[in-house]
């Protein structure tokens, strides 16, 4: 039986086959990640660059405090009106 290991002429051009396959796998994985996961990742201030849209914004903190029951509805609306004066009116869903 004449196998690759017993061939006296050396491995020939087949020696490049395995590294080319691995290079194709790595390039494919990077391309897939760039098109899916990495593209949609927002920066530190959110996708629009607006600091009000991050999880630590005053509006988000107010919403979490209201949702957890720390403040009642009247206190929520009173504080929201103060934040509206400072940051501008808030649209539906907590974004401007």
Secondary structure, 3 states (H helix, E strand, C coil): CCCCCCCCCCCHHHHHHHHHHHHHHHHHHHHHHHHCCCCCCCECCECCCCHHHCCCCHHHHHHHHHHHCCCCHHHHHHHHHHHHHHHCCCCCCCCC
